Amino acid sequence: MNAITSVEKAPERSDAEKALSVLKAWARAASPEEVAALDPSVSRLLSDAPAYPEFRRDYPDDFAVGEVYKSTLPDLQNGPSSLIRGAQQQIQHVGISNFRLPIRFRTRDNGELTLETSVTGSVSLEADKKGINMSRIMRSFYKHAEATFSFEVIEKALDDYKADLDSMDARIQMRFSFPMKIESLRSGLSGYQYYDIALELVEKGGVRQKMIHLDYVYSSTCPCSLELSEHARATRGQLATPHSQRSVARISAVIDCDRECLWFEDLIDACRRAVPTETQVMVKREDEQAFAELNAANPIFVEDAARLFCQQLQQDGRVGDFRVIASHQESLHSHDAISVLTEGPTFEVASIDPKLFNTLFHVG
């Protein structure tokens, strides 16, 4: 019996064309599921779409970007108005929020502090413009970030990105936590109290306003609860304690920079004069007793708080329009007591942000 030897022969182009023709004929009668079950490299042969190119997967460290190459890069945000999606309407605020950098601030005693600062920058966008180049806001601010802060410095940054972005209106807000060393009431100890402060420069319709926002945290003892507790003691010999709670006032004020400087410490001192029951940092037993006495000497409803802060602000010629928001986070009730007082048109609004009072919680 003769052995039959099988010899493998490399397929020719005509063989491949016949195989592809058979495969396509089968695919026309097959279901999409049957086609999808094929090896992906084979199923692509059945598509009329062009073959997907093989891209380089290594990062080109040696690639240099030249001016000619940069001029070819797409820039959709600065495209024509035909690219606008939605209503062709002016946007009052568009920009970036919470980019952080260290900023140097002067203190009232001529010292300097470098504080981590969160910056929000935005401009108005005209109805016929697609968008803005947001990185220009950061670049404009970084040009001036090394200078010790003043409203003049922040104005230069605003001028730069307003010009870069060809915008009518612009604004910058800077938020930071400002430390101040506070002495205890009786023990002689001291510790740092931190105050949430925001500085804001707004230009609208060619008019600029400079504003400061401060959160002041204090204890509020309910006058009604105090009187009822004393009544129980006096009439029935019943020990009772009035309720008090941690409370927050947010002071917002327009600053007149043509007058003497309003230091951060000046505004904090004004709050202490209005409501002296500021929460304490370092406390020993004698300080805790003193704080109880201080609260009893200064019982306060939320309406009282708003008017007391108002009185101090009215007495300072460096302060223009202002707003006081107070929140007493009740220990008696499951809800808070709040008040809002404004003077002047700057902070008058018909509507209140539904989440506004949620932001007044001081979490330590």
C-alpha positions in Angstrom: 0.0 0.0 0.0 1.4 3.3 -1.1 1.6 6.0 1.5 -0.1 9.3 0.5 1.8 12.4 1.6 -0.2 15.6 2.2 1.7 18.7 1.1 0.5 22.0 2.6 0.3 24.7 -0.1 0.4 28.5 0.8 -3.0 30.0 -0.4 -2.8 32.3 -3.3 -4.6 35.7 -3.7 -7.3 34.0 -5.8 -7.9 31.5 -2.9 -8.3 34.4 -0.4 -10.8 36.2 -2.8 -12.9 33.0 -3.1 -12.9 32.5 0.7 -13.9 36.1 1.3 -16.7 35.8 -1.3 -18.0 32.6 0.5 -17.7 34.4 3.9 -19.7 37.4 2.7 -22.4 35.1 1.1 -22.8 33.3 4.4 -23.0 36.7 6.3 -25.9 37.9 4.1 -28.0 34.9 5.3 -26.7 34.9 8.9 -28.2 36.7 11.8 -26.4 39.6 13.5 -25.8 37.4 16.5 -24.1 34.8 14.3 -21.9 37.4 12.7 -21.0 39.0 16.1 -20.0 35.5 17.3 -17.2 35.4 14.8 -13.6 36.3 15.8 -13.6 40.2 15.7 -10.7 40.2 13.3 -12.8 38.2 10.8 -16.1 40.0 11.4 -14.3 43.3 10.4 -13.8 41.8 6.9 -17.6 41.9 6.5 -17.9 45.6 7.1 -17.7 48.3 4.4 -16.1 50.7 6.9 -12.4 51.5 6.4 -10.0 49.5 8.5 -9.2 51.1 11.9 -5.6 52.3 11.9 -3.0 51.1 14.2 -1.8 54.1 16.3 1.4 54.5 18.2 1.0 53.6 21.9 4.2 55.0 23.3 4.4 58.6 24.6 6.5 60.8 22.3 8.9 62.5 24.9 10.8 64.2 22.1 7.9 65.8 20.4 8.2 69.6 20.4 5.2 71.9 19.8 6.0 74.8 17.4 3.9 77.8 16.5 2.9 76.3 13.2 1.7 73.1 14.9 -0.2 75.1 17.5 -2.0 77.0 14.8 -3.5 73.8 13.6 -5.0 72.7 16.9 -8.8 72.9 17.1 -10.4 75.5 19.4 -14.1 74.7 19.7 -14.7 77.2 22.6 -13.7 80.1 20.3 -15.6 78.8 17.4 -18.4 80.6 15.5 -21.8 81.3 16.8 -23.2 78.5 14.6 -21.6 76.0 17.1 -23.7 77.3 20.0 -26.0 74.7 21.4 -29.3 75.8 23.2 -30.6 79.3 23.4 -28.3 82.0 21.9 -28.4 83.9 25.2 -25.9 85.9 27.3 -24.4 84.1 30.2 -23.7 86.3 33.3 -21.1 84.0 34.9 -18.8 81.5 33.2 -15.4 80.6 34.4 -13.6 78.4 37.0 -14.0 77.7 40.7 -11.7 76.5 43.5 -8.3 76.6 41.9 -5.9 77.0 44.8 -2.6 78.7 45.3 -0.7 80.3 48.2 -1.3 84.0 48.6 0.5 86.4 51.0 -1.8 88.7 53.1 -0.8 91.6 55.3 -2.1 91.7 58.9 -3.0 94.7 61.0 0.3 94.5 63.0 2.3 94.8 59.7 3.1 91.1 59.6 2.4 88.8 56.6 0.7 85.4 56.4 0.8 83.0 53.4 -2.5 81.2 53.2 -3.9 78.6 50.9 -6.5 80.4 48.9 -9.3 79.2 46.7 -10.0 81.4 43.8 -13.1 81.7 41.6 -12.9 83.7 38.5 -15.6 84.3 35.9 -16.6 86.6 33.1 -19.8 87.4 31.2 -20.3 85.7 27.9 -22.1 87.5 25.1 -24.9 85.8 23.3 -23.1 85.4 20.0 -20.0 83.8 21.5 -19.6 80.0 21.9 -17.4 80.0 25.0 -14.2 81.1 26.7 -10.7 79.8 27.1 -10.9 79.1 30.9 -7.1 78.6 31.4 -6.6 82.2 30.6 -8.3 83.1 33.9 -5.7 81.1 35.8 -2.8 82.4 33.7 -3.9 86.0 34.3 -4.2 85.4 38.0 -0.8 83.7 38.3 0.9 86.7 36.8 0.1 88.6 40.0 -0.1 85.7 42.5 3.4 86.4 43.9 2.5 89.9 45.0 1.3 90.5 48.5 -2.5 90.8 48.3 -4.3 94.0 47.9 -7.4 95.0 46.0 -5.1 96.8 43.6 -3.4 93.5 42.8 -6.7 91.7 42.3 -7.9 94.5 40.0 -4.8 94.0 37.8 -5.6 90.3 37.5 -9.2 91.1 36.6 -8.1 93.7 34.0 -5.8 91.1 32.4 -8.3 88.3 32.0 -11.1 90.7 31.1 -9.0 91.9 28.2 -7.8 88.4 27.3 -11.3 87.1 27.1 -12.9 90.3 25.5 -15.6 90.4 28.2 -17.8 93.2 29.4 -18.2 92.0 33.1 -15.8 90.1 35.3 -15.4 89.0 38.9 -12.8 87.4 41.2 -13.5 85.8 44.6 -10.8 84.5 46.9 -11.6 82.3 49.9 -9.3 81.4 52.8 -9.1 80.6 56.5 -7.6 83.5 58.5 -5.9 82.6 61.8 -6.0 84.9 64.8 -4.6 84.2 68.3 -7.3 84.5 70.9 -6.8 84.6 74.7 -9.0 82.6 77.0 -11.4 84.4 79.3 -9.7 83.9 82.6 -6.9 81.3 82.6 -4.4 83.2 80.5 -4.1 80.5 77.8 -4.3 81.4 74.1 -5.0 79.5 70.9 -5.8 80.1 67.2 -9.3 80.9 66.0 -9.8 80.4 62.3 -12.2 82.7 60.4 -13.6 81.8 56.9 -13.1 84.9 54.8 -13.8 85.7 51.2 -12.8 88.7 49.2 -14.6 89.6 46.1 -14.1 92.1 43.2 -17.0 92.5 40.8 -17.2 94.6 37.7 -20.7 95.0 36.2 -21.7 97.6 33.6 -18.3 99.4 34.1 -18.8 99.8 37.8 -16.5 98.0 40.3 -17.3 96.9 43.8 -15.0 95.4 46.4 -16.5 93.2 49.0 -15.6 91.1 52.0 -17.5 88.1 53.5 -16.8 86.8 57.0 -18.3 83.9 59.0 -18.3 84.7 62.7 -19.1 81.8 65.1 -20.7 82.5 68.5 -22.9 81.0 71.2 -26.5 82.2 71.5 -28.4 81.8 74.8 -32.1 82.0 74.4 -33.5 85.0 76.5 -36.8 83.3 76.9 -35.3 80.0 78.1 -33.0 81.9 80.5 -36.0 83.7 82.1 -38.0 80.5 82.3 -35.1 78.7 84.0 -34.7 81.5 86.5 -38.5 81.4 87.2 -38.3 77.7 88.0 -35.4 78.3 90.4 -37.1 81.3 92.1 -40.7 79.9 92.4 -40.1 76.2 92.9 -36.5 75.7 93.8 -36.2 73.7 90.6 -32.8 73.5 89.0 -33.1 74.4 85.3 -30.7 75.5 82.5 -31.4 77.7 79.6 -30.7 76.4 76.1 -27.9 77.8 74.0 -26.3 76.7 70.7 -23.5 77.3 68.4 -24.5 80.0 65.9 -23.1 81.5 62.8 -23.3 85.0 61.3 -22.2 85.7 57.7 -21.3 89.3 57.3 -21.0 90.6 53.7 -19.9 94.2 53.2 -18.9 96.5 50.3 -15.6 98.2 51.1 -14.7 101.8 50.4 -11.0 101.4 49.5 -10.6 105.2 49.2 -10.8 105.3 53.0 -8.5 103.9 55.6 -7.9 100.1 55.2 -10.5 97.9 56.8 -8.4 95.1 58.2 -9.7 91.6 58.6 -9.1 92.0 62.3 -11.1 95.2 62.3 -14.2 93.4 61.0 -13.7 90.5 63.5 -13.4 93.0 66.4 -16.6 94.7 65.3 -18.4 91.3 65.4 -17.0 90.7 68.9 -18.3 94.1 70.1 -21.7 93.3 68.6 -21.9 89.7 70.0 -19.2 89.0 72.6 -20.0 85.3 73.1 -17.6 84.1 70.4 -16.8 80.4 70.7 -13.6 79.6 72.6 -10.4 77.9 71.7 -8.5 77.1 74.9 -10.6 76.4 77.9 -9.9 75.5 81.6 -12.6 75.2 84.3 -12.4 78.9 85.1 -12.8 79.8 81.4 -15.9 77.5 81.1 -17.5 79.2 84.1 -16.7 82.6 82.7 -18.2 81.6 79.3 -21.4 80.6 81.1 -21.5 84.0 82.9 -20.8 85.8 79.6 -23.7 84.0 77.9 -26.0 84.8 80.8 -25.0 88.5 80.5 -25.7 88.5 76.7 -28.8 86.4 76.0 -29.8 86.9 72.3 -32.5 86.0 69.9 -31.6 85.7 66.2 -33.3 89.0 65.5 -31.2 90.7 68.1 -28.0 89.3 66.6 -28.9 90.7 63.1 -29.5 94.1 64.5 -26.5 94.2 66.8 -24.2 93.3 63.9 -26.0 95.9 61.8 -25.3 98.6 64.4 -21.6 98.0 64.4 -21.4 98.0 60.6 -23.4 101.2 60.4 -20.9 102.9 62.7 -17.9 102.2 60.4 -17.5 104.7 57.6 -15.3 102.2 55.6 -18.4 99.9 55.1 -20.9 100.6 52.4 -23.8 98.3 51.6 -24.0 95.2 53.7 -25.9 92.1 54.6 -26.1 90.1 57.8 -27.3 86.5 57.8 -27.6 84.8 61.2 -28.3 81.2 61.9 -29.0 79.9 65.5 -28.7 76.1 65.3 -31.2 75.3 68.0 -30.6 72.8 70.8 -34.3 73.1 71.8 -35.8 72.6 68.3 -35.1 70.2 65.4 -34.9 73.3 63.2 -32.8 76.5 63.1 -33.7 80.1 63.7 -32.5 82.4 61.0 -32.6 86.1 60.0 -31.4 88.1 57.0 -30.8 91.9 57.2 -29.6 94.0 54.3 -28.7 97.7 53.9 -28.4 99.2 50.4 -29.2 97.7 47.1 -26.1 95.5 46.6 -27.3 92.5 48.5 -31.0 92.9 48.0 -32.5 89.8 46.3 -36.0 88.6 45.8 -35.0 84.9 46.1 -32.9 83.0 48.6 -30.7 80.1 47.5 -32.4 76.9 48.9 -29.1 75.7 50.2 -27.9 79.0 51.6 -28.5 78.2 55.3 -27.0 74.8 54.9 -23.7 76.5 54.3 -23.8 78.3 57.6 -23.0 75.1 59.6 -19.6 75.4 61.3 -18.0 72.0 61.4 -14.9 72.8 63.3 
